[in-house]
Amino acid sequence: MGIWSFGSSGDPLFLEPFWMQHSTSSALVVSGWHRMSYSFNDNTLISQHLESLIRKLHAFVGNAVTQDRYIVFGAGSTQVLSAAAYALSLANSSSSHSPTRVVASVPYYALYKQQVEYFNSAKFKYEGDAHTWRNRSESDASTNVIEFVTSPNNPDGLLNKAVLHGPNVKTIYDRAYYWPHFTPIPAPADEDLTVFTLSKLTGHAGSRFGWAVVKDETVFNKMVLHMQVNSIGVSKDTQLRAFKLLKAILEEGTQIFDFAYQTMKSRWERLATTLSSSNRFSLQKINPQYCFFYNKVRESSPAYAWVKCEKEEDKDCYAVLKAANIIGRKGNVFGSEDNYVRLSLVRSQDDFDILIQRLQKLVSEEDGAI
Ligand code: PMP
């Protein structure tokens, strides 16, 4: 098994009840003869209607600047992230023969490493924790670097910023979770290359739709070329589905955000209460911030709990939780220590209720628990 497993995944089914309440406005019927061509009527592989809805949505939420920016689509942000890495390594490599160094700060989302290692291209080498390259990369201008910055971060929900800077450093911002569901929105993202996904916005992970907002035209063209060579663009059925969903969202004002934020907030309250009497398990702490979407200071409500087993004898935190029938994802998957485990909080309500029950039992069995 690779990094991916059903049991602990971030499958965002917590949004299913929202779509049950909006089943008519989001429904789609496609006749057999519709949309058979590779391309749209204007001969492109990208629906201009969908692109303009994406720009409207970012303007409404205030989570990304899209004016004077290019937008490229992919099969989930997974494909967009690899296209971005290829585009930036091509942009980089003219002055250098050594492979582009790919880094991300620990704890990092495992896919970046897995993509580099699996595709095994001569262009890249995964070099682990961004922090360990801080002084070296900035002084060694002959080697190109790509830093993935996940903000909010998977697994710990922090609004990470780039660690490395310099003329030889390119940054890819993965903003899969930069929606009011999961975090305050302190400012619109305004980076060279920012990646978003439908998966964590609407919950439609299975539709496989993601996009990047890109400043530089050359990088954009390289990403488009990558998509053409890789898959001749994103399924038109998927683009139609994404269009319908985003249209339904925009017609309802703040509704989906209110639903998602309230659901995540109440899950966090239950989780924090459950672990409040524990000396054995602790949760990540994130400072509240001003959110320009809700016009107030608010707490984060991340997609994952980054649980730490505090006791020396519990250094395999995954095993401790597994013994209580709680399946998380091991710390070392994220380049971290195994006294950490990531628990997914975005699954269905039943899944979450069972998680809380099992945690309650585990905490009640602790020595000296109140
Ligand atoms: N980036 C991050 C940080 C993620 O957590 C995920 C999914 N778990 C992805 C990218 C990929 O999601 P998708 O391909 O469904 O867009």
Boltz pocket constraint, residues with backbone or C-beta under 6 A from the ligand:
constraints:
  - pocket:
      binder: B
      contacts: [[A, 10], [A, 75], [A, 76], [A, 77], [A, 78], [A, 79], [A, 109], [A, 150], [A, 152], [A, 153], [A, 154], [A, 174], [A, 176], [A, 196], [A, 197], [A, 198], [A, 199], [A, 205], [A, 208], [A, 209], [A, 210]]
      max_distance: 6.0
